[in-house]
């Protein structure tokens, strides 16, 4: 059972026995990778153009926002906390960037101000979450729900209804390519590289230790509060990237755009093999989890499932994948 | 004396009572008539809808192990839809409709419990997945167009019954009494506290941990179903996503009611007061002449401020 006291130490003490279960505990995303390839194969059969360049690029553009959000959520969950406000941050950044660019006009400087302001907003929102949870020691679930209400309120203040329009240059860059490589792929690679760099830092080890056993981490001198705060700031930053990607994708602002993404980001992280109890997991898994959610949508669409059945089948597949992943992870540990 | 006063004021129920009275006073000052008996009854009706769901949520949270039920909103919508379609404005269909809704929602909750205890899926994940399935099922059943209407008898629950209070409030009070008896006077209730406080110790003492937790999830489904039926009586018909608005408030009502999210301590009286508080806060913000975004920001800030008093983690000490 999940509890702070019976935390599986697998990710740290893997080694010893080889085989599938051991490699699974060292690389918790292996199951997600298998599910991803199966779904991709089904998708390729149902949609012959799946592996063409254009379709792959447009799929990537559609999957990117949630994947970015899931990357950020991973860090918070590795520390055994949760961020239910990241969708609110997405909404806030999304409308703020659109409004700023509209106000400053169509110029590179205006884009730069908009993007910088968006990222700053994300960092600030993440910092507020982190201070409340890590330093004031508020309950993470209720606190991040409360801040998400505030962030969506601010988004509604900036833009009461979906609308606004960014200049074509802005969204053309998002949809464009450099030397034949789609920009969305470059963004994803850059974001993943950033996440992997973070995964090599002392912060990351301290974060996993905190998620594994907060009290023990504290005794060994880990600055627990600072580590948890940093995880929330990272989550806020990736939520801001997600908000920016949505500006590129939709070319307009919507104060409610992030609402449904919050729980999807948690789903993507868990699908990727990261344990909600903290400590065990990886960014790689969350990227796969984000793609899996997108591919499930694709497969249902191209299988010509009647409209009213789509939600149920999607829900059933996700529930099956979630429970299968959790059950396998446990078998690997036992 | 001062110490005893401070101890009393530090209790969740006292904080809530004071906060509710303060809100009523502020509301009355800002808009005369806010604290009139009629308005208070209206707010109690809405609080009852939230309070009944929160009863199930309370049980699940008391069981500990990160217990939480995110599927309650979907189950409420499902219960209202199923009930409305089975009764179709006809009192003769009422018994069958009530029985079907209660059985179906209990079963959904039982599936949550089975996933959590037998497959050992974390509650947050299991109930989140179930939410997706139930919402998907609703779309299949409604084909996107909700239908179904309450039986006349069910609509009566919002009409005054006795002492100027409508039936729905008495139903809620009955739920409160039952919860108190179940938690304090039955084996099941004591088991809930035992596994929430220390699951390993409870297991060693012979408490049927799995069965208790499974029943808590099943009852959470059942209470959501009851809330769906009450909602159907309140609104008269069925609309899309009727239950969505109850998911997170049901958790917040439990938390500000003094139940620890870590499980093992808390009582339903606090949760009832928490539900009243949330409803009065919402309605005061609606009364105030400020735009929706301002209401939302104030609501969030008040929730955040409340966190100062409740369930803060213990300080780590070296």
Boltz contact constraints between the chains, C-beta under 6 A:
constraints:
  - contact:
      token1: [A, 1]
      token2: [B, 65]
      max_distance: 6.0
  - contact:
      token1: [A, 2]
      token2: [B, 66]
      max_distance: 6.0
  - contact:
      token1: [A, 2]
      token2: [B, 122]
      max_distance: 6.0
  - contact:
      token1: [A, 3]
      token2: [B, 65]
      max_distance: 6.0
  - contact:
      token1: [A, 137]
      token2: [B, 312]
      max_distance: 6.0
  - contact:
      token1: [A, 137]
      token2: [B, 313]
      max_distance: 6.0
  - contact:
      token1: [A, 138]
      token2: [B, 307]
      max_distance: 6.0
  - contact:
      token1: [A, 139]
      token2: [B, 261]
      max_distance: 6.0
  - contact:
      token1: [A, 139]
      token2: [B, 311]
      max_distance: 6.0
  - contact:
      token1: [A, 142]
      token2: [B, 252]
      max_distance: 6.0
  - contact:
      token1: [A, 142]
      token2: [B, 255]
      max_distance: 6.0
  - contact:
      token1: [A, 143]
      token2: [B, 307]
      max_distance: 6.0
  - contact:
      token1: [A, 145]
      token2: [B, 248]
      max_distance: 6.0
  - contact:
      token1: [A, 146]
      token2: [B, 300]
      max_distance: 6.0
  - contact:
      token1: [A, 146]
      token2: [B, 303]
      max_distance: 6.0
  - contact:
      token1: [A, 146]
      token2: [B, 304]
      max_distance: 6.0
  - contact:
      token1: [A, 149]
      token2: [B, 296]
      max_distance: 6.0
  - contact:
      token1: [A, 149]
      token2: [B, 299]
      max_distance: 6.0
  - contact:
      token1: [A, 149]
      token2: [B, 300]
      max_distance: 6.0
  - contact:
      token1: [A, 150]
      token2: [B, 297]
      max_distance: 6.0
  - contact:
      token1: [A, 150]
      token2: [B, 300]
      max_distance: 6.0
  - contact:
      token1: [A, 153]
      token2: [B, 293]
      max_distance: 6.0
  - contact:
      token1: [A, 153]
      token2: [B, 296]
      max_distance: 6.0
  - contact:
      token1: [A, 153]
      token2: [B, 297]
      max_distance: 6.0
  - contact:
      token1: [A, 156]
      token2: [B, 293]
      max_distance: 6.0
  - contact:
      token1: [A, 157]
      token2: [B, 293]
      max_distance: 6.0
  - contact:
      token1: [A, 218]
      token2: [B, 316]
      max_distance: 6.0
  - contact:
      token1: [A, 224]
      token2: [B, 316]
      max_distance: 6.0
  - contact:
      token1: [A, 263]
      token2: [B, 128]
      max_distance: 6.0
  - contact:
      token1: [A, 270]
      token2: [B, 125]
      max_distance: 6.0
  - contact:
      token1: [A, 276]
      token2: [B, 122]
      max_distance: 6.0
  - contact:
      token1: [A, 308]
      token2: [B, 139]
      max_distance: 6.0
  - contact:
      token1: [A, 308]
      token2: [B, 140]
      max_distance: 6.0
  - contact:
      token1: [A, 308]
      token2: [B, 143]
      max_distance: 6.0
  - contact:
      token1: [A, 309]
      token2: [B, 140]
      max_distance: 6.0
  - contact:
      token1: [A, 311]
      token2: [B, 136]
      max_distance: 6.0
  - contact:
      token1: [A, 311]
      token2: [B, 139]
      max_distance: 6.0
  - contact:
      token1: [A, 312]
      token2: [B, 136]
      max_distance: 6.0
  - contact:
      token1: [A, 312]
      token2: [B, 137]
      max_distance: 6.0
  - contact:
      token1: [A, 312]
      token2: [B, 140]
      max_distance: 6.0
  - contact:
      token1: [A, 315]
      token2: [B, 132]
      max_distance: 6.0
  - contact:
      token1: [A, 315]
      token2: [B, 133]
      max_distance: 6.0
  - contact:
      token1: [A, 315]
      token2: [B, 136]
      max_distance: 6.0
  - contact:
      token1: [A, 316]
      token2: [B, 133]
      max_distance: 6.0
  - contact:
      token1: [A, 318]
      token2: [B, 129]
      max_distance: 6.0
  - contact:
      token1: [A, 318]
      token2: [B, 132]
      max_distance: 6.0
  - contact:
      token1: [A, 319]
      token2: [B, 129]
      max_distance: 6.0
  - contact:
      token1: [A, 319]
      token2: [B, 133]
      max_distance: 6.0
  - contact:
      token1: [A, 322]
      token2: [B, 125]
      max_distance: 6.0
  - contact:
      token1: [A, 322]
      token2: [B, 129]
      max_distance: 6.0
  - contact:
      token1: [A, 323]
      token2: [B, 119]
      max_distance: 6.0
  - contact:
      token1: [A, 323]
      token2: [B, 121]
      max_distance: 6.0
  - contact:
      token1: [A, 326]
      token2: [B, 121]
      max_distance: 6.0
  - contact:
      token1: [A, 327]
      token2: [B, 119]
      max_distance: 6.0
